[in-house]
Amino acid sequence: MHPLDRLEQAFETRGAIVAGVLSGTSADGIDVALCRMRSSAGRLARPELLGFETLDFDADLARRVRAVLDGAPCALRETALLARDLGGSFGRAARTCADRAGLALDLVGSHGQTVYHHDGQEASGPASLQLGEGDHVAEEAGCASVSDFRQRDLAAGGEGAPLSALADGLIFEHVPRPLAILNLGGMGNLTLLGAHEEVLAFDTGPAGSLLDGFARALIGRDFDPEGSTAAQGTPDPRLVELWLEHPFFSRRPPRSTGRDTFGASWVRSCLSSGGRPADLLATATEFVAASVADSLSRFAPDRPRELLVAGGGVHNALLRTRIQARCGCPVLTTSERGVDPDAREGLVFAVLAARAALGIPSTSPSATGARAGAVLGKISLPSVA
């Protein structure tokens, strides 16, 4: 039996065990969401989360990834080695988590590590690069893998982001609409799910990339736990408004961004404003909240019943409080609606991988701008014993 036929059979009978794996733009580790996924008559059911872990990169790989994300030159040899080593690391992470849970993997959906994403101003058209070779993922995981999801979206005329919106309708199908889902990773992004299955999605701007960059520069820590230092400061509304004048924030969806626009150099330019560390961190927190509120007020076709928050920023209590204050609708974590906020993006790539294996299209013009009907991801089949 062909491996893809065997996979389809697993989805339709016992439920396939799928791992969604990623390292986000914050590059703070490898997230692995393990889930069981079933299908019937060509339709996927909502994924059942079986476990979630974040595994550390080994020290050398972490250093190399951090250097690239901070803008260090990366020659072709180093790029090739990083793509190989990240793929192996993602595959091993999936296998390790599955073994600990006593599960046999059927499929891995690996987003890879984003090292470049266009800013919407590239004259020749959008481009994006995620490192982590899918064949190495498959070899280390011991099962089929799907990787490189963004490229087909770009080829079909899309922004290549935010991909989470393409799976949110399934992951949150049990939550009343209209609904807004906010991911606070290195960049923030919003999914707006309408009452009649409409979907609109776009990036809101920098989130963790700014807050963590400030924390590293100002307090010598990788992040500001719970926003505790920022909570001791006073935000500068003049700086918030100044940073919001960046042209990105006036662009209409579909739109996406990344560290090429809001990376280390932009963070340094914001730091040049000077001031007390606590005040600068408070200002950065207020800015992220303002960018979310501005996005909702400009572009949400209907006022959402709730704004559900996921991603690393969900653990920043001050940021959640400031978003609540500015957005004018109930702000909850996704855990309050049955979805682990740390696992949400892993679930996204599990869903997209399952669709790829089953030949189900994912693209949506109102989410990323891509033409409808494209299946995302490249499939790496498992070795035959």
PAVEXFI-496889 format. One record per residue (C-alpha): x, y, z; chain; residue number from 1. Coordinates in pm, whole numbers, plus 50000, padded with zeros to 5 digits. Each point is the difference from the previous one (the first is absolute). Example, Ala and Ser with C-alpha at 12.3 -4.5 7.8 and 13.67 -1.06 7.14 Angstrom:
<pts>
X=51230 Y=49550 Z=50780 unit=A pos=1 .
X=50137 Y=50344 Z=49934 unit=A pos=2 .
</pts>
This chain:
<pts>
X=50000 Y=50000 Z=50000 unit=A pos=1 .
X=50128 Y=50349 Z=49915 unit=A pos=2 .
X=50101 Y=50196 Z=50313 unit=A pos=3 .
X=49742 Y=50272 Z=49931 unit=A pos=4 .
X=49725 Y=49739 Z=49963 unit=A pos=5 .
X=50109 Y=49854 Z=50334 unit=A pos=6 .
X=49984 Y=50347 Z=50154 unit=A pos=7 .
X=49651 Y=50059 Z=49863 unit=A pos=8 .
X=49891 Y=49670 Z=50148 unit=A pos=9 .
X=50137 Y=50105 Z=50339 unit=A pos=10 .
X=49805 Y=50326 Z=49991 unit=A pos=11 .
X=49678 Y=49817 Z=49915 unit=A pos=12 .
X=50028 Y=49711 Z=50247 unit=A pos=13 .
X=50195 Y=50035 Z=50324 unit=A pos=14 .
X=50090 Y=50367 Z=49960 unit=A pos=15 .
X=50349 Y=50101 Z=49886 unit=A pos=16 .
X=50256 Y=50121 Z=50256 unit=A pos=17 .
X=50131 Y=50331 Z=49868 unit=A pos=18 .
X=50264 Y=50229 Z=50148 unit=A pos=19 .
X=49998 Y=50372 Z=49921 unit=A pos=20 .
X=50351 Y=50138 Z=50047 unit=A pos=21 .
X=50134 Y=50353 Z=49981 unit=A pos=22 .
X=50246 Y=50254 Z=50127 unit=A pos=23 .
X=49845 Y=50343 Z=49981 unit=A pos=24 .
X=50158 Y=50336 Z=49927 unit=A pos=25 .
X=50098 Y=50021 Z=50367 unit=A pos=26 .
X=50212 Y=49682 Z=49952 unit=A pos=27 .
X=49969 Y=49910 Z=50368 unit=A pos=28 .
X=49976 Y=49624 Z=49941 unit=A pos=29 .
X=49823 Y=49730 Z=49800 unit=A pos=30 .
X=49627 Y=49972 Z=50061 unit=A pos=31 .
X=49846 Y=49656 Z=49942 unit=A pos=32 .
X=49625 Y=49943 Z=50009 unit=A pos=33 .
X=49893 Y=49635 Z=49980 unit=A pos=34 .
X=49646 Y=49936 Z=49889 unit=A pos=35 .
X=49767 Y=49735 Z=49864 unit=A pos=36 .
X=49824 Y=50091 Z=49677 unit=A pos=37 .
X=49713 Y=49824 Z=49831 unit=A pos=38 .
X=49834 Y=50047 Z=49664 unit=A pos=39 .
X=49676 Y=49883 Z=49847 unit=A pos=40 .
X=49883 Y=50044 Z=49642 unit=A pos=41 .
X=50296 Y=50228 Z=49929 unit=A pos=42 .
X=49932 Y=50233 Z=50293 unit=A pos=43 .
X=50232 Y=50039 Z=50297 unit=A pos=44 .
X=49861 Y=50006 Z=50351 unit=A pos=45 .
X=50128 Y=50243 Z=50263 unit=A pos=46 .
X=50340 Y=49882 Z=50130 unit=A pos=47 .
X=50017 Y=49835 Z=50341 unit=A pos=48 .
X=50304 Y=50129 Z=50190 unit=A pos=49 .
X=50186 Y=49714 Z=50168 unit=A pos=50 .
X=50305 Y=50185 Z=50129 unit=A pos=51 .
X=50215 Y=50309 Z=49966 unit=A pos=52 .
X=50365 Y=50072 Z=50081 unit=A pos=53 .
X=50257 Y=50266 Z=49927 unit=A pos=54 .
X=50348 Y=49854 Z=49958 unit=A pos=55 .
X=50318 Y=50204 Z=50014 unit=A pos=56 .
X=50231 Y=50031 Z=49702 unit=A pos=57 .
X=50343 Y=49866 Z=50075 unit=A pos=58 .
X=50229 Y=50287 Z=50098 unit=A pos=59 .
X=50193 Y=50023 Z=49673 unit=A pos=60 .
X=49688 Y=49989 Z=49783 unit=A pos=61 .
X=49830 Y=50258 Z=50220 unit=A pos=62 .
X=50298 Y=50231 Z=49958 unit=A pos=63 .
X=50000 Y=49961 Z=49621 unit=A pos=64 .
X=49626 Y=50061 Z=49970 unit=A pos=65 .
X=50015 Y=50305 Z=50228 unit=A pos=66 .
X=50286 Y=50146 Z=49796 unit=A pos=67 .
X=49807 Y=49968 Z=49672 unit=A pos=68 .
X=49686 Y=50150 Z=50148 unit=A pos=69 .
X=50201 Y=50292 Z=50133 unit=A pos=70 .
X=50131 Y=50075 Z=49651 unit=A pos=71 .
X=50342 Y=49832 Z=49997 unit=A pos=72 .
X=50122 Y=49914 Z=49646 unit=A pos=73 .
X=49929 Y=49639 Z=49905 unit=A pos=74 .
X=50194 Y=49866 Z=49699 unit=A pos=75 .
X=49874 Y=49716 Z=49781 unit=A pos=76 .
X=50195 Y=49732 Z=50188 unit=A pos=77 .
X=49868 Y=50117 Z=50338 unit=A pos=78 .
X=49647 Y=50023 Z=49860 unit=A pos=79 .
X=50015 Y=49644 Z=49868 unit=A pos=80 .
X=50135 Y=49867 Z=50329 unit=A pos=81 .
X=49738 Y=50187 Z=50198 unit=A pos=82 .
X=49718 Y=49868 Z=49780 unit=A pos=83 .
X=50130 Y=49644 Z=50047 unit=A pos=84 .
X=50053 Y=50029 Z=50375 unit=A pos=85 .
X=49667 Y=50168 Z=50067 unit=A pos=86 .
X=49817 Y=49730 Z=49804 unit=A pos=87 .
X=50169 Y=49729 Z=50202 unit=A pos=88 .
X=49927 Y=50184 Z=50324 unit=A pos=89 .
X=49630 Y=50043 Z=49916 unit=A pos=90 .
X=49967 Y=49633 Z=49909 unit=A pos=91 .
X=50175 Y=49883 Z=50317 unit=A pos=92 .
X=49783 Y=50231 Z=50210 unit=A pos=93 .
X=49683 Y=49846 Z=49854 unit=A pos=94 .
X=50130 Y=49647 Z=50052 unit=A pos=95 .
X=50112 Y=50075 Z=50357 unit=A pos=96 .
X=49661 Y=50142 Z=50100 unit=A pos=97 .
X=49813 Y=49712 Z=49837 unit=A pos=98 .
X=50220 Y=49742 Z=50175 unit=A pos=99 .
X=49944 Y=50167 Z=50337 unit=A pos=100 .
X=49625 Y=49988 Z=49940 unit=A pos=101 .
X=50011 Y=49638 Z=49885 unit=A pos=102 .
X=49872 Y=50089 Z=49654 unit=A pos=103 .
X=50108 Y=49887 Z=49653 unit=A pos=104 .
X=50016 Y=50292 Z=49758 unit=A pos=105 .
X=49825 Y=49983 Z=49665 unit=A pos=106 .
X=50080 Y=50353 Z=49877 unit=A pos=107 .
X=50192 Y=50315 Z=50094 unit=A pos=108 .
X=49908 Y=50348 Z=49884 unit=A pos=109 .
X=50314 Y=50212 Z=50034 unit=A pos=110 .
X=49974 Y=50373 Z=49947 unit=A pos=111 .
X=50377 Y=50053 Z=50018 unit=A pos=112 .
X=50187 Y=50304 Z=50125 unit=A pos=113 .
X=49915 Y=50325 Z=49824 unit=A pos=114 .
X=50322 Y=50187 Z=49919 unit=A pos=115 .
X=49854 Y=50243 Z=49746 unit=A pos=116 .
X=49652 Y=50123 Z=49924 unit=A pos=117 .
X=49920 Y=50284 Z=49760 unit=A pos=118 .
X=49874 Y=50332 Z=50128 unit=A pos=119 .
X=49739 Y=50047 Z=49730 unit=A pos=120 .
X=50216 Y=50249 Z=49815 unit=A pos=121 .
X=50214 Y=49759 Z=49793 unit=A pos=122 .
X=49967 Y=50132 Z=49643 unit=A pos=123 .
X=50049 Y=49657 Z=49842 unit=A pos=124 .
X=49728 Y=49843 Z=50217 unit=A pos=125 .
X=49975 Y=49833 Z=50342 unit=A pos=126 .
X=50258 Y=49744 Z=50115 unit=A pos=127 .
X=50057 Y=49806 Z=50320 unit=A pos=128 .
X=50254 Y=49747 Z=50127 unit=A pos=129 .
X=49957 Y=49735 Z=50268 unit=A pos=130 .
X=50295 Y=49773 Z=50082 unit=A pos=131 .
X=49965 Y=49638 Z=50111 unit=A pos=132 .
X=50020 Y=49744 Z=49719 unit=A pos=133 .
X=49693 Y=49776 Z=49991 unit=A pos=134 .
X=50193 Y=49690 Z=49894 unit=A pos=135 .
X=50213 Y=50029 Z=50313 unit=A pos=136 .
X=49682 Y=50044 Z=50204 unit=A pos=137 .
X=49857 Y=49679 Z=49855 unit=A pos=138 .
X=50319 Y=49799 Z=50057 unit=A pos=139 .
X=50034 Y=50106 Z=50362 unit=A pos=140 .
X=49630 Y=49972 Z=50081 unit=A pos=141 .
X=49967 Y=49663 Z=49828 unit=A pos=142 .
X=49683 Y=50094 Z=49812 unit=A pos=143 .
X=49874 Y=50220 Z=49717 unit=A pos=144 .
X=50040 Y=50374 Z=50039 unit=A pos=145 .
X=49851 Y=50308 Z=49838 unit=A pos=146 .
X=50205 Y=50319 Z=49997 unit=A pos=147 .
X=50052 Y=50334 Z=49822 unit=A pos=148 .
X=49635 Y=50102 Z=50017 unit=A pos=149 .
X=50044 Y=50364 Z=49906 unit=A pos=150 .
X=50144 Y=49954 Z=49651 unit=A pos=151 .
X=49684 Y=49875 Z=49830 unit=A pos=152 .
X=49800 Y=50281 Z=50157 unit=A pos=153 .
X=50250 Y=50248 Z=49855 unit=A pos=154 .
X=49991 Y=49826 Z=49663 unit=A pos=155 .
X=49619 Y=50028 Z=50001 unit=A pos=156 .
X=50023 Y=50376 Z=50044 unit=A pos=157 .
X=49987 Y=50020 Z=50379 unit=A pos=158 .
X=50204 Y=50165 Z=50273 unit=A pos=159 .
X=50109 Y=49663 Z=50140 unit=A pos=160 .
X=49858 Y=50109 Z=50336 unit=A pos=161 .
X=49823 Y=49986 Z=50236 unit=A pos=162 .
X=49957 Y=49626 Z=49941 unit=A pos=163 .
X=49834 Y=49942 Z=50335 unit=A pos=164 .
X=49677 Y=50147 Z=49865 unit=A pos=165 .
X=49979 Y=49714 Z=49750 unit=A pos=166 .
X=49951 Y=49750 Z=50285 unit=A pos=167 .
X=49828 Y=50211 Z=50267 unit=A pos=168 .
X=49653 Y=49935 Z=49861 unit=A pos=169 .
X=50045 Y=49630 Z=50081 unit=A pos=170 .
X=50191 Y=50039 Z=50328 unit=A pos=171 .
X=49742 Y=50249 Z=50136 unit=A pos=172 .
X=49691 Y=49863 Z=49824 unit=A pos=173 .
X=49828 Y=49956 Z=50339 unit=A pos=174 .
X=50027 Y=50368 Z=50101 unit=A pos=175 .
X=49714 Y=50243 Z=49915 unit=A pos=176 .
X=50062 Y=50258 Z=49725 unit=A pos=177 .
X=50090 Y=50270 Z=49917 unit=A pos=178 .
X=50330 Y=49921 Z=50167 unit=A pos=179 .
X=50348 Y=50151 Z=50003 unit=A pos=180 .
X=50311 Y=49791 Z=50071 unit=A pos=181 .
X=50326 Y=50179 Z=50075 unit=A pos=182 .
X=50336 Y=49827 Z=49990 unit=A pos=183 .
X=50273 Y=50182 Z=50190 unit=A pos=184 .
X=50325 Y=49850 Z=49875 unit=A pos=185 .
X=50297 Y=50190 Z=49863 unit=A pos=186 .
X=49743 Y=50173 Z=49782 unit=A pos=187 .
X=49635 Y=50038 Z=50086 unit=A pos=188 .
X=49729 Y=49876 Z=49768 unit=A pos=189 .
X=49621 Y=50002 Z=50005 unit=A pos=190 .
X=49746 Y=49755 Z=49867 unit=A pos=191 .
X=49644 Y=50134 Z=49969 unit=A pos=192 .
X=49737 Y=49727 Z=49962 unit=A pos=193 .
X=49660 Y=50127 Z=49885 unit=A pos=194 .
X=49656 Y=49872 Z=50087 unit=A pos=195 .
X=49961 Y=49845 Z=49654 unit=A pos=196 .
X=50340 Y=49825 Z=49964 unit=A pos=197 .
X=50174 Y=50315 Z=49872 unit=A pos=198 .
X=50368 Y=50029 Z=50090 unit=A pos=199 .
X=50224 Y=50306 Z=49998 unit=A pos=200 .
X=50359 Y=49993 Z=50125 unit=A pos=201 .
X=50308 Y=50221 Z=50012 unit=A pos=202 .
X=50307 Y=50082 Z=50206 unit=A pos=203 .
X=49959 Y=50275 Z=50259 unit=A pos=204 .
X=50373 Y=50079 Z=50028 unit=A pos=205 .
X=50282 Y=49921 Z=50242 unit=A pos=206 .
X=49924 Y=49837 Z=50334 unit=A pos=207 .
X=50258 Y=49773 Z=50164 unit=A pos=208 .
X=50274 Y=50116 Z=49763 unit=A pos=209 .
X=49969 Y=50349 Z=50152 unit=A pos=210 .
X=49930 Y=49908 Z=50362 unit=A pos=211 .
X=50268 Y=49733 Z=50018 unit=A pos=212 .
X=50248 Y=50220 Z=49814 unit=A pos=213 .
X=49943 Y=50273 Z=50255 unit=A pos=214 .
X=50033 Y=49751 Z=50288 unit=A pos=215 .
X=50336 Y=49872 Z=49870 unit=A pos=216 .
X=50133 Y=50353 Z=49955 unit=A pos=217 .
X=49859 Y=50163 Z=50312 unit=A pos=218 .
X=49984 Y=49738 Z=50275 unit=A pos=219 .
X=50232 Y=49728 Z=49870 unit=A pos=220 .
X=49728 Y=49736 Z=49980 unit=A pos=221 .
X=49851 Y=49809 Z=49707 unit=A pos=222 .
X=49655 Y=50140 Z=50088 unit=A pos=223 .
X=49822 Y=50202 Z=50267 unit=A pos=224 .
X=49815 Y=49734 Z=50208 unit=A pos=225 .
X=49627 Y=50085 Z=50024 unit=A pos=226 .
X=50093 Y=50354 Z=49893 unit=A pos=227 .
X=50115 Y=50058 Z=50357 unit=A pos=228 .
X=50266 Y=50261 Z=49919 unit=A pos=229 .
X=49772 Y=50180 Z=49754 unit=A pos=230 .
X=49731 Y=50012 Z=50270 unit=A pos=231 .
X=50234 Y=50220 Z=50207 unit=A pos=232 .
X=50036 Y=50255 Z=49721 unit=A pos=233 .
X=49792 Y=50271 Z=49836 unit=A pos=234 .
X=49935 Y=49980 Z=49625 unit=A pos=235 .
X=50079 Y=50296 Z=49779 unit=A pos=236 .
X=49692 Y=50063 Z=49779 unit=A pos=237 .
X=50206 Y=50221 Z=49768 unit=A pos=238 .
X=50231 Y=49708 Z=49917 unit=A pos=239 .
X=49705 Y=49764 Z=49954 unit=A pos=240 .
X=49850 Y=50234 Z=49741 unit=A pos=241 .
X=50337 Y=50055 Z=49834 unit=A pos=242 .
X=50064 Y=49626 Z=49957 unit=A pos=243 .
X=49645 Y=49954 Z=49866 unit=A pos=244 .
X=50086 Y=50241 Z=49716 unit=A pos=245 .
X=50200 Y=49723 Z=49833 unit=A pos=246 .
X=49846 Y=49944 Z=49652 unit=A pos=247 .
X=49920 Y=49635 Z=50079 unit=A pos=248 .
X=49716 Y=50095 Z=50233 unit=A pos=249 .
X=49806 Y=50187 Z=49732 unit=A pos=250 .
X=50016 Y=49713 Z=49750 unit=A pos=251 .
X=49675 Y=49816 Z=49943 unit=A pos=252 .
X=49981 Y=49619 Z=50016 unit=A pos=253 .
X=50117 Y=49765 Z=49873 unit=A pos=254 .
X=50324 Y=50099 Z=50167 unit=A pos=255 .
X=50285 Y=49829 Z=50179 unit=A pos=256 .
X=50335 Y=50102 Z=50138 unit=A pos=257 .
X=50309 Y=49861 Z=50167 unit=A pos=258 .
X=50341 Y=50069 Z=50143 unit=A pos=259 .
X=50125 Y=50156 Z=49676 unit=A pos=260 .
X=49776 Y=50294 Z=50089 unit=A pos=261 .
X=49959 Y=49971 Z=50377 unit=A pos=262 .
X=50318 Y=49817 Z=50096 unit=A pos=263 .
X=50312 Y=50093 Z=50194 unit=A pos=264 .
X=50074 Y=50325 Z=49814 unit=A pos=265 .
X=49648 Y=50134 Z=50053 unit=A pos=266 .
X=50012 Y=49902 Z=50366 unit=A pos=267 .
X=50329 Y=50189 Z=50035 unit=A pos=268 .
X=49844 Y=50308 Z=49840 unit=A pos=269 .
X=49718 Y=49988 Z=50257 unit=A pos=270 .
X=50250 Y=49960 Z=50283 unit=A pos=271 .
X=50180 Y=50312 Z=49885 unit=A pos=272 .
X=49713 Y=50203 Z=50144 unit=A pos=273 .
X=50164 Y=49951 Z=50339 unit=A pos=274 .
X=49843 Y=49994 Z=50345 unit=A pos=275 .
X=49966 Y=49777 Z=50304 unit=A pos=276 .
X=49989 Y=49627 Z=49918 unit=A pos=277 .
X=49663 Y=49953 Z=50171 unit=A pos=278 .
X=49851 Y=50296 Z=49811 unit=A pos=279 .
X=50129 Y=49876 Z=49664 unit=A pos=280 .
X=49864 Y=49650 Z=50065 unit=A pos=281 .
X=49666 Y=50150 Z=50105 unit=A pos=282 .
X=49995 Y=50207 Z=49680 unit=A pos=283 .
X=50078 Y=49696 Z=49786 unit=A pos=284 .
X=49720 Y=49805 Z=50169 unit=A pos=285 .
X=49755 Y=50284 Z=49944 unit=A pos=286 .
X=50108 Y=50020 Z=49635 unit=A pos=287 .
X=49929 Y=49629 Z=49939 unit=A pos=288 .
X=49657 Y=50036 Z=50160 unit=A pos=289 .
X=49932 Y=50313 Z=49794 unit=A pos=290 .
X=50099 Y=49825 Z=49676 unit=A pos=291 .
X=49750 Y=49720 Z=50072 unit=A pos=292 .
X=49720 Y=50242 Z=50087 unit=A pos=293 .
X=50075 Y=50211 Z=49693 unit=A pos=294 .
X=49985 Y=49691 Z=49778 unit=A pos=295 .
X=49663 Y=49896 Z=50142 unit=A pos=296 .
X=49847 Y=50346 Z=49971 unit=A pos=297 .
X=50123 Y=50049 Z=49643 unit=A pos=298 .
X=49935 Y=49661 Z=49847 unit=A pos=299 .
X=49757 Y=49781 Z=50200 unit=A pos=300 .
X=49673 Y=49990 Z=49802 unit=A pos=301 .
X=49804 Y=49919 Z=50318 unit=A pos=302 .
X=50074 Y=50051 Z=50368 unit=A pos=303 .
X=50114 Y=49658 Z=50125 unit=A pos=304 .
X=49820 Y=49839 Z=50290 unit=A pos=305 .
X=50339 Y=49914 Z=50147 unit=A pos=306 .
X=50368 Y=50047 Z=49933 unit=A pos=307 .
X=50184 Y=49676 Z=50076 unit=A pos=308 .
X=50375 Y=50032 Z=50062 unit=A pos=309 .
X=50262 Y=49731 Z=49934 unit=A pos=310 .
X=50377 Y=49978 Z=49954 unit=A pos=311 .
X=50288 Y=50091 Z=50229 unit=A pos=312 .
X=49858 Y=50346 Z=50074 unit=A pos=313 .
X=49705 Y=49842 Z=50177 unit=A pos=314 .
X=50226 Y=49965 Z=50305 unit=A pos=315 .
X=50058 Y=50377 Z=50019 unit=A pos=316 .
X=49731 Y=50110 Z=50246 unit=A pos=317 .
X=50058 Y=50372 Z=49944 unit=A pos=318 .
X=49971 Y=49962 Z=49622 unit=A pos=319 .
X=49669 Y=49814 Z=50030 unit=A pos=320 .
X=49870 Y=50271 Z=50234 unit=A pos=321 .
X=50097 Y=50279 Z=49760 unit=A pos=322 .
X=49845 Y=49819 Z=49702 unit=A pos=323 .
X=49677 Y=49960 Z=50200 unit=A pos=324 .
X=50003 Y=50371 Z=50086 unit=A pos=325 .
X=50043 Y=50108 Z=49639 unit=A pos=326 .
X=49790 Y=49750 Z=49805 unit=A pos=327 .
X=49656 Y=50043 Z=50155 unit=A pos=328 .
X=49900 Y=49632 Z=49985 unit=A pos=329 .
X=50053 Y=49706 Z=50238 unit=A pos=330 .
X=50362 Y=49877 Z=49984 unit=A pos=331 .
X=50056 Y=49638 Z=50102 unit=A pos=332 .
X=50277 Y=49749 Z=49954 unit=A pos=333 .
X=49923 Y=49719 Z=49757 unit=A pos=334 .
X=50026 Y=49758 Z=50295 unit=A pos=335 .
X=49667 Y=50141 Z=50121 unit=A pos=336 .
X=49849 Y=49865 Z=49679 unit=A pos=337 .
X=50171 Y=49662 Z=50011 unit=A pos=338 .
X=50313 Y=50065 Z=49791 unit=A pos=339 .
X=50344 Y=50005 Z=50166 unit=A pos=340 .
X=50141 Y=50346 Z=49911 unit=A pos=341 .
X=50355 Y=49865 Z=49977 unit=A pos=342 .
X=49892 Y=49712 Z=49775 unit=A pos=343 .
X=49776 Y=50197 Z=49764 unit=A pos=344 .
X=50263 Y=50059 Z=49729 unit=A pos=345 .
X=50118 Y=49640 Z=50023 unit=A pos=346 .
X=49639 Y=49894 Z=49942 unit=A pos=347 .
X=49991 Y=50229 Z=49695 unit=A pos=348 .
X=50289 Y=49818 Z=49834 unit=A pos=349 .
X=49858 Y=49662 Z=50094 unit=A pos=350 .
X=49677 Y=50097 Z=49821 unit=A pos=351 .
X=50182 Y=50136 Z=49694 unit=A pos=352 .
X=50216 Y=49685 Z=49981 unit=A pos=353 .
X=49693 Y=49777 Z=50022 unit=A pos=354 .
X=49834 Y=50194 Z=49719 unit=A pos=355 .
X=50312 Y=49968 Z=49786 unit=A pos=356 .
X=50016 Y=49624 Z=50055 unit=A pos=357 .
X=49631 Y=49969 Z=49908 unit=A pos=358 .
X=50019 Y=50243 Z=49706 unit=A pos=359 .
X=49764 Y=50254 Z=50160 unit=A pos=360 .
X=50052 Y=50366 Z=49893 unit=A pos=361 .
X=50068 Y=50262 Z=50268 unit=A pos=362 .
X=50048 Y=50338 Z=49831 unit=A pos=363 .
X=49757 Y=50289 Z=50053 unit=A pos=364 .
X=50010 Y=50336 Z=49817 unit=A pos=365 .
X=49872 Y=50190 Z=50304 unit=A pos=366 .
X=50256 Y=49843 Z=50233 unit=A pos=367 .
X=50329 Y=50031 Z=49813 unit=A pos=368 .
X=49892 Y=50127 Z=49659 unit=A pos=369 .
X=50077 Y=49672 Z=49824 unit=A pos=370 .
X=49765 Y=49851 Z=49743 unit=A pos=371 .
X=49769 Y=49736 Z=50145 unit=A pos=372 .
X=50062 Y=49633 Z=49929 unit=A pos=373 .
X=50372 Y=49951 Z=50072 unit=A pos=374 .
X=50132 Y=49719 Z=50219 unit=A pos=375 .
X=50280 Y=50132 Z=50220 unit=A pos=376 .
X=50321 Y=49820 Z=50088 unit=A pos=377 .
X=50256 Y=49761 Z=49855 unit=A pos=378 .
X=49971 Y=49634 Z=50096 unit=A pos=379 .
X=50302 Y=49792 Z=50099 unit=A pos=380 .
X=49909 Y=49632 Z=50008 unit=A pos=381 .
X=50141 Y=49766 Z=50266 unit=A pos=382 .
X=50278 Y=49754 Z=49927 unit=A pos=383 .
X=49886 Y=49651 Z=49900 unit=A pos=384 .
X=50144 Y=49739 Z=50235 unit=A pos=385 .
</pts>
